[in-house]
Amino acid sequence: MLARTWSVGLAGVTGALVEVEVDIANGLPGTVLVGLPDAVVRQSLDRVRAALGNTGLDFPQRRVTIGLSPASMPKQGSGFDLAIAVAVLAASGTLPEGCADDVVFLGELGLDGGVRAVRGVLPAVLAAARAGRRRVVVPAENADEAALLPGTEVVAVDDLGQVLGHLSGKRRLAAHVRAPGPPVPPGPDLADVVGQATGRRAVEVAAAGGHHLLLSGPPGAGKTMLAERLPGLLPPLDEATATEVTAIASVAGTLPGGAPLVSRPPFEAPHHSATTVSLVGGGSGQIRPGALSRAHAGVLFLDEAPEFPRAVLDTLRQPLERGSVTIHRAHGSATFPCRVQLVLAANPCPCASAAGDTACTCSSLERRRYGSRLSGPLLDRIDLRVELPPVTRAAWLDAVAAPEATAVVAARVAAARAVAAQRLAGTGLRTTGEVPGRLLRERWPVPRAALVLAERALERGALSLRGFDRVLRVAWTLSDLAGRDVPGTDEVTEALGLRLQRVTA
């Protein structure tokens, strides 16, 4: 007899429907699994056999051939267990014919017959829906995640017995309904940052235009505090982006309990001992997203950036430009989105004296070597570079006016982004920081009179051509924040100052 069920195979966050066929024929007892399975999928035969036995069912003692189609696509992970078990039962006559024809099964089987959670359920359900399959059976632990997609009938199961009862019609299970999730706690507030007017301004500009940012200064100047408060200034994620970010978290195994839809921009801050694989993504088996992709549509913060290996940092250059990263392995490749805002924090020297240059014990050679750990091509992609001085006693103890809160600054950021969205309508771009230099110069030219200082910096070699375009981007963001139609001399000068620290006439 021949029976078929459906599951989903993932390559990164992209899923493809997989047809699971089981043929039971006369002959010597044996089981063959074909269709490019990896080691975990091949071991599913033992898990299925034990799960059926401990559920009170027998694995067919005949010639069993299991095919996973398309055969040319590599199959990875334990999520095919449930689909294989149901197909075996349907082929052996234990389940009614056709009961699982339009159902997608996702889940790992325990040896006791329990159905266990797997990663990547949301992108798998999305792939099934695109293929026209709107009925899915998933582990109970993954039910809230699967139900994030509207219009999909989700059946949550705890063990193989419940699956049999549901498909045979003896104990039908109701479709799962998501319970309302707990409220998301507020993030850190910008009002906690005392002083540092330049740093606060740079963070606001970065949020308004989607610009990359470098914060340098002595310990205690507020670099980490400012970076941690940047996500709170960004607007909430739209539905499509939130689904994309949640799918990445699902594949990475970092989705919080209750599987809420990630509606806030994520924040990732890997330690400076991170490897290339942990930062960009990869792995020897199933390809997993790194911190770069987990921060998609949010902020990737690299504290103590010069302490990262230079080769690791330089792997960020191409993904920052493209907004996606493709990981290649011998068995295939996977592409992950990574449209992030990169924030780097650096001390001025290796000794990192909190008292500043007056107490520094580093030689000029040591300081140059320390600064050179951030390569020129990487720094050229950073729109804003701000030096933070130590916080003074007056700013800390004698401040008269309370610093602006996150909500106040976020309102200005939202207004500036709305203006930019109108200007960018029809281009497929979302923020000013994404606009290619050529499009920026041709479609939205800045008056030449306002570019005198920028052109002079370009002639002196203080700016590269890429840096010149990035100054224009920042100038447009400053114009949006100021409510101006076109950047003027003030905006271009401030943009230069936020990149070069000082501007000379």
C-alpha positions in Angstrom: 0.0 0.0 0.0 1.0 3.6 -0.6 0.3 6.6 1.6 1.5 10.2 1.7 1.6 13.0 4.2 3.2 16.5 4.1 5.8 18.3 6.1 8.1 21.2 5.5 11.9 21.5 5.1 13.7 24.6 5.9 16.8 26.3 4.4 17.5 29.2 6.7 14.1 30.9 7.1 12.8 29.8 3.7 10.6 26.7 3.7 9.5 24.2 1.1 6.8 21.7 1.2 8.0 18.1 1.5 5.9 15.1 0.4 6.4 12.1 2.7 5.5 8.9 0.8 5.5 5.4 2.4 5.2 2.2 0.4 4.7 -1.1 2.1 5.3 -4.1 -0.1 5.8 -7.8 0.3 9.4 -9.0 0.8 11.9 -9.4 3.5 11.3 -7.0 6.5 13.4 -3.8 6.1 13.1 -0.1 5.9 14.7 2.2 3.4 14.7 6.0 3.7 15.5 8.1 0.6 15.5 11.8 -0.3 18.8 13.2 0.9 18.2 12.9 4.7 20.8 14.0 7.1 21.8 11.9 10.2 19.0 13.3 12.3 16.4 12.4 9.7 17.8 8.9 9.2 17.6 8.3 13.0 13.9 9.1 12.8 13.2 5.5 11.8 14.3 4.3 15.2 12.3 7.1 16.9 9.2 6.2 14.9 9.5 2.5 15.5 9.9 3.0 19.3 7.1 5.6 19.5 4.7 3.3 17.7 5.6 0.4 19.9 5.1 2.4 23.1 1.7 3.7 21.8 0.5 0.1 21.4 1.0 -0.1 17.7 3.2 -2.2 15.5 5.7 -1.1 12.9 5.0 -3.1 9.7 7.2 -6.2 9.4 7.4 -5.9 5.6 9.4 -4.1 3.0 8.9 -0.4 3.9 10.2 2.4 1.6 10.0 6.0 2.8 10.6 8.7 0.3 11.0 12.5 1.0 10.3 14.6 -2.1 11.6 16.7 -3.7 14.5 14.2 -3.5 17.1 16.7 -4.6 16.5 19.0 -1.5 18.6 18.2 1.6 16.4 17.3 4.6 17.5 18.3 8.0 16.2 18.1 11.6 13.8 16.0 13.5 10.6 17.8 12.4 9.8 15.1 9.9 9.2 12.4 12.6 5.4 13.0 13.0 4.8 13.1 9.2 6.7 9.8 8.7 4.8 8.1 11.6 1.4 9.1 10.2 2.3 8.0 6.7 3.4 4.6 8.0 0.2 4.2 9.9 -1.9 5.3 6.9 0.0 2.9 4.5 -0.5 0.0 7.0 -4.2 0.6 7.1 -4.3 1.7 10.8 -5.6 5.1 9.7 -8.4 5.7 7.2 -7.3 6.3 3.6 -7.0 10.0 2.7 -7.3 11.3 6.3 -4.0 13.2 6.1 -4.0 14.2 2.5 -4.2 18.0 3.1 -2.6 18.2 6.5 1.0 19.3 7.3 2.7 17.6 10.2 5.5 19.1 12.2 7.1 17.6 15.3 9.7 15.3 16.8 8.7 12.0 18.4 10.0 10.8 21.7 10.5 7.1 22.3 7.5 7.1 24.5 5.2 8.5 21.7 5.3 12.0 22.9 5.3 14.8 20.4 8.1 17.3 21.1 8.7 20.9 20.1 10.9 21.7 17.1 12.5 24.9 15.9 11.3 26.9 12.9 7.6 26.2 13.2 6.5 29.7 12.1 8.5 29.8 8.8 7.3 26.2 8.2 3.7 27.2 8.6 4.3 30.2 6.3 5.7 27.9 3.7 2.8 25.5 4.0 0.3 28.4 3.7 2.0 29.7 0.5 1.7 26.2 -0.9 -2.1 26.2 -0.2 -2.0 24.0 3.0 -3.9 25.6 5.8 -4.2 22.7 8.2 -1.3 21.9 10.4 -0.7 19.5 13.3 2.1 20.7 15.6 3.4 20.0 19.1 1.5 21.7 21.9 4.6 23.7 22.8 4.7 25.2 19.3 0.9 25.8 19.0 1.0 29.5 19.9 3.8 30.1 17.4 2.0 28.3 14.6 -1.2 30.2 15.3 0.5 33.5 14.7 -0.4 33.1 11.0 -4.1 34.1 10.6 -6.3 31.8 8.5 -4.4 28.6 9.5 -6.2 25.8 11.4 -3.7 24.6 14.0 -4.2 21.4 15.9 -2.0 21.0 19.0 -1.0 17.5 20.2 1.0 16.1 23.1 1.5 12.6 21.9 1.0 10.2 19.0 -2.2 8.8 20.5 -3.9 12.2 20.2 -2.9 12.3 16.5 -4.4 8.9 15.9 -7.6 9.8 17.6 -8.0 13.1 15.7 -7.3 11.6 12.3 -9.5 8.6 12.8 -12.4 10.7 14.0 -12.6 9.0 17.4 -11.4 12.0 19.4 -11.4 15.1 17.3 -9.3 18.0 18.6 -10.5 21.6 18.4 -8.4 24.1 16.6 -5.9 25.9 18.8 -6.7 29.5 19.8 -3.9 31.7 21.0 -4.2 33.2 24.5 -3.4 36.9 24.8 0.3 37.3 25.7 1.6 39.2 28.6 2.3 42.9 28.1 5.8 43.7 26.9 7.7 45.5 29.6 9.1 48.9 28.7 12.7 49.2 27.7 15.4 51.4 29.3 14.6 55.1 29.1 16.8 57.8 27.5 16.0 60.0 30.5 18.5 57.9 32.4 21.4 59.4 30.4 22.7 62.5 32.0 24.6 65.0 30.0 26.2 63.8 26.7 24.1 66.2 24.5 26.2 65.2 21.4 25.7 61.5 22.1 21.9 61.9 22.6 21.7 63.9 19.4 23.6 61.2 17.5 21.4 58.5 18.8 18.3 60.5 17.7 19.7 61.0 14.2 20.7 57.4 13.9 17.1 56.3 14.9 15.5 58.8 12.5 17.5 57.8 9.4 18.5 54.2 10.1 22.2 55.2 10.3 25.2 53.2 11.6 26.9 54.7 14.7 30.3 54.6 16.4 30.5 55.9 20.0 34.0 56.4 21.4 35.0 57.6 24.8 36.3 56.7 28.2 34.6 54.1 30.5 31.5 55.5 32.2 30.8 58.1 29.5 27.5 56.4 28.6 28.3 54.5 25.4 26.5 51.3 26.4 23.6 53.2 27.9 23.0 55.2 24.7 23.2 52.1 22.5 20.7 50.1 24.7 18.2 53.0 24.4 18.4 53.2 20.6 15.8 50.4 20.0 13.2 52.3 22.1 13.5 55.3 19.7 12.7 53.1 16.7 9.1 52.7 15.5 7.3 49.4 16.2 7.7 46.8 13.5 5.0 46.5 10.8 3.2 43.1 10.5 5.4 41.8 7.7 8.6 42.7 9.3 7.4 41.4 12.7 6.6 38.1 11.2 10.1 38.0 9.5 11.8 38.8 12.8 9.8 36.2 14.7 10.6 33.6 12.1 14.3 34.2 12.6 13.9 33.9 16.3 12.0 30.6 15.8 14.8 29.1 13.7 17.4 30.3 16.1 15.5 28.9 19.1 15.4 32.3 20.8 11.6 32.9 20.6 10.4 33.8 24.2 7.9 31.5 26.0 4.3 31.9 24.7 5.7 32.6 21.2 4.7 36.3 21.0 4.9 38.1 17.7 8.1 40.2 18.0 6.7 43.7 17.5 9.7 45.7 18.9 13.0 46.1 17.1 15.4 43.4 18.5 18.7 44.2 20.2 21.7 41.9 20.0 24.9 42.5 21.9 27.4 39.7 21.4 30.5 39.5 23.5 33.8 40.4 21.9 34.9 36.8 22.0 32.2 35.9 19.4 33.4 33.9 16.4 32.5 34.6 12.8 29.9 31.8 12.9 28.2 33.1 16.0 28.1 36.6 14.6 27.2 36.0 11.0 25.7 32.6 11.1 26.5 29.1 10.0 27.2 25.8 11.7 28.4 22.4 10.7 25.0 20.8 10.6 21.8 22.8 10.0 22.6 26.4 9.2 21.6 28.8 12.0 21.3 32.6 12.0 24.0 34.5 13.8 23.6 37.6 16.0 23.6 39.7 12.8 20.4 38.1 11.5 18.8 37.9 14.9 19.1 41.7 15.1 17.3 42.1 11.8 15.2 45.3 11.7 16.8 46.2 15.0 20.2 47.1 16.5 23.4 45.1 16.6 25.6 46.5 19.3 29.3 45.6 19.5 30.7 46.8 22.8 34.5 47.0 23.0 34.5 46.8 19.2 38.4 46.9 18.9 38.6 43.8 21.1 36.7 41.8 18.4 39.1 40.0 15.9 39.5 42.2 12.9 38.6 39.4 10.5 35.3 38.9 12.4 34.4 42.5 12.1 35.2 42.7 8.4 32.7 39.9 7.6 30.0 42.5 8.4 31.0 44.8 5.5 29.1 43.1 2.7 26.0 42.1 4.7 25.6 45.7 5.9 25.5 46.9 2.3 23.2 44.2 1.0 20.8 43.8 4.0 21.1 40.0 3.8 23.7 37.3 4.3 24.1 34.0 2.5 25.8 31.1 4.3 27.3 28.5 2.0 28.0 24.9 3.0 28.9 21.7 1.1 25.3 20.4 1.6 23.6 23.7 0.5 23.2 27.4 1.4 20.8 29.5 3.4 20.0 33.2 3.2 19.0 35.3 6.2 17.9 38.9 6.2 20.1 41.2 8.2 18.9 44.8 7.7 20.4 46.1 11.0 21.6 49.3 12.5 25.2 48.7 13.6 26.4 50.4 16.8 30.0 50.2 17.7 31.5 51.3 21.1 35.2 51.8 21.6 37.5 53.1 24.3 40.1 55.6 23.1 43.1 53.3 24.1 43.9 49.9 25.6 44.2 51.2 29.2 40.8 52.8 29.0 41.4 55.2 31.8 38.2 56.7 33.1 40.0 60.0 33.8 40.6 60.5 30.1 43.9 61.4 28.3 45.5 63.0 31.4 45.8 59.6 33.1 46.4 57.5 30.0 49.5 55.3 30.2 49.5 54.1 26.5 52.1 55.2 24.0 51.1 56.8 20.8 52.0 53.6 19.0 49.7 51.5 21.2 46.9 53.9 20.6 47.3 53.8 16.9 47.4 50.0 16.9 44.3 49.9 19.1 42.4 52.2 16.7 43.6 50.3 13.6 41.7 47.2 14.8 38.6 48.8 13.2 39.4 48.6 9.5 39.0 51.6 7.2 36.5 49.9 4.9 34.3 49.1 7.9 34.6 52.6 9.4 33.7 54.1 6.0 30.3 52.4 6.3 29.6 54.1 9.6 27.6 57.3 9.1 27.9 58.8 12.5 31.1 58.9 14.6 30.8 60.6 18.0 33.4 61.1 20.7 31.9 61.2 24.2 33.8 63.2 26.8 33.7 62.1 30.5 30.5 63.2 32.3 31.3 66.3 34.4 30.3 66.8 38.0 28.0 69.6 37.0 26.1 67.5 34.5 25.8 64.7 37.0 24.9 66.5 40.2 23.9 70.1 39.2 21.8 69.4 36.2 18.8 71.8 36.2 16.6 70.5 33.4 15.6 66.8 33.3 16.9 64.9 30.2 14.3 64.2 27.6 12.6 60.9 27.9 12.5 58.2 25.3 8.8 58.9 24.4 9.6 62.6 23.6 12.5 61.8 21.3 10.7 58.8 19.7 7.9 61.2 18.7 10.4 63.3 16.8 11.9 60.2 15.2 8.5 59.0 14.1 7.7 62.4 12.5 11.0 62.4 10.7 10.5 58.9 9.5 7.1 59.8 8.2 8.5 62.6 6.1 11.2 60.3 4.8 8.6 57.7 3.9 6.7 60.1 1.7 9.9 61.1 -0.1 10.9 57.5 -0.6 7.5 56.3 -1.7 7.7 54.0 -4.7 11.4 53.2 -4.3 11.1 50.2 -2.1 13.3 51.9 0.5 12.3 52.4 4.1 14.9 54.8 5.6 17.2 57.5 4.4 20.2 55.4 5.5 19.3 52.8 2.8 19.3 55.2 -0.2 22.0 54.4 -2.7 24.4 57.4 -3.3 23.6 57.7 -7.0 19.9 57.8 -6.4 20.4 60.3 -3.6 22.4 62.7 -5.8 20.3 62.4 -8.9 16.7 62.3 -7.5 17.2 64.6 -4.4 20.1 66.9 -5.1 21.3 69.2 -2.3 22.1 72.8 -3.4 25.8 73.2 -4.3 26.0 76.3 -2.0 25.3 74.0 1.0 28.0 71.5 0.0 31.0 73.7 0.1 32.5 72.2 3.3 31.7 68.7 2.2 33.3 69.2 -1.2 36.4 70.7 0.5 36.6 67.6 2.8 36.4 65.4 -0.3 39.2 67.2 -2.0 41.4 67.0 1.1 40.9 63.2 1.3 39.0 63.5 4.7 36.0 62.0 3.0 35.8 59.2 0.5 33.1 59.1 -2.2 31.2 56.7 -0.1 31.7 59.0 2.9 30.4 62.0 0.9 27.2 60.1 0.1 26.8 59.2 3.7 27.1 62.8 4.7 24.3 63.6 2.3 22.1 60.9 3.9 22.7 62.3 7.4 22.0 65.8 6.1 18.7 64.7 4.7 17.8 63.0 8.1 18.7 66.2 9.9 16.5 68.1 7.5 13.6 65.8 8.2 14.1 66.3 12.0 14.2 70.1 11.5 11.1 70.1 9.3 12.9 71.5 6.3 12.2 70.5 2.7 15.9 70.4 1.6 19.1 70.3 3.6 20.9 73.6 4.0 24.4 74.6 5.1 23.6 74.0 8.7 22.5 70.4 8.1 25.5 69.6 5.9 27.8 71.1 8.5 26.3 69.2 11.3 26.4 66.0 9.3 30.1 66.5 8.6 30.7 67.2 12.3 28.9 63.9 13.2 31.2 62.1 10.9 34.6 63.9 11.1 34.2 65.3 14.7 35.5 68.6 13.5 34.9 70.7 10.4 37.4 73.3 9.1 36.5 76.0 6.6 
